[in-house]
């Protein structure tokens, strides 16, 4: 699989009575357009105290318990029950090479957000790039270090992003100063 990001598309596969529904899903590599995986997801949320969620993906056929929690203004919110930890969770992960889906806590260091694997300098570079991508719009990407405020964005939001961008700049400037001091053999 290439380094391009992947996206998920769903189309209705059929509807069973009550709250049981099936969806055919596919993950497509947005860089190559190639279908990475395809499968069927089925869920049953008929019960007041429990439901189930079934994932059929290639050779994987996994059933996961669902747990409802009452909401303050009525109704219920459904959560997955992690098959390993039995904890309630909103998201299930399946790292490359894993045989089943589980909560992030079950995978410890195998499943984490990208920023958790980066050092301070790389987090700052990534943060600056995300802010620039959010603001760039139709502007030339190479022309701007920090693009101007888009017409649709509120000034308060833009100023907050500028402050965050500047804080990332300070982290990078500190890193350069530390590197120069190390190369020159001086303490900061």
Secondary structure by P-SEA (a helix, b strand, c coil): cccbbbbbbbcccccccccbbbbbbbbbccccccccccbbbbbbcccccccbbbbbcccbbbbbbbbbbbcccbbbbbbbccccccccccbbbbcccccccccccccccccccccccccaaaaaaaaaaaaaaaccccccccccccccccccccaaaaaaaaaaaaaaaaaaaaaaaaaaaaaacccc
